[in-house]
Amino acid sequence: MDASTSPHGYIHRKDDYLVRLRRIEGQARGLQRMVEEEQYCIDILTQVAAMTKALQSVSLGLLDEHLSHCVADAVAAGGDEADAKLKEASAAIARLVRS
């Protein structure tokens, strides 16, 4: 299955992801405001941690969708595409673990 012609695994939850990302965008604006207003460091760090957790949640959701849809389909088809999708997923997991 070609990634350019097949729907991505997250498509059925696209609106949920967009809502969550817009909320994260609002958190980022709130952090900017907190710094502009010279609020207490610990309060800012607490909000950074909350935003980081929210981004991690989105990342894990997308990764789960990718594994259960894109990777599973490629593995079922076999061949070079399966190897490529598994390597790609492994690299994505490594990036998430390092972040």
N, C-alpha and C positions, 0 to 999 in steps of 0.2 A: 504494500500500500504506500503510495507516495504522499509525503507530508503536505504537499501543496494542493492535493486534490481531496484528501480525507479530512473529515472534521477532527479537531483536536479533542482529546479525552475530556478536557474541562468544559467544553461547550455547553453541556447541559446545566452547568453551574456558573456560567459566565456572569450572570447578573449578581450572584452572591459574591463572586470575587471582585467585581467592580464596586459593590457597596463597601466591602472590606477595605479595598485600596483607597477609596475616597475618604473613609474614616481615618486611615493612616495618613493620608495627605493633610487632613485637618489636624492630626496630632503633630505633624511636622510644622505646620504654621503656628500651632500653639507653643511649640518649643522655641521657635524663632521669637515669638512674642515674649516668652519668659526670659530669654537672654536680653532682648531689648529693654525689658523692664528691670533687669538686673536682679532677678529673683534668686533665692537661696540655692546654692549649688546642689545640695542633696535633693531638693524638689525637682530640679531639672534632670538630674540623673535618674530619678524615679520614673519620670516621664519618658526618658530615653529607653529605659529598660522595658516599659510597657509597649513602646513603639517597636522595639526590637522583637519582642515576643509576638506582636501582631504580624510582623513581616515573616517571622519564622513559621507561624501558623499558615499563612498563605503559601509559603514555599513548600511546606510539608503536604498541604492539600494538593497543590499542583503536581508535586512529585508522585503522590499516590495515584492521581488521575493518569499521569504519564505511564507509570508502571502497569497499571491495570488495563490501560487501553493501547497506547502506542507500542510499548515494549511487548506486552502479551500478544498482540496481533502479529508483530514481527517475528517473535519466537515461534508462534504457531505456523507461520509461513516458512520459517527456516532460512538457511542460506546466509549470504553476506549481510543482508539487511538485518537479520537477527543479531549477528555479531556486532554490527555497527550500533544498533539500538542499545544493546547491553553495555557496550563501552561508553556510549554517550550517557546513559543513566548512571553508571559507576562514576564518571567524571562529575556529573551534577551532584551526586551524593557527597563526593569528596569536597566539592566547593562549599556545600552547605555545612559540612562538619568543620571546615576550616574557618568559616565565618563567625 
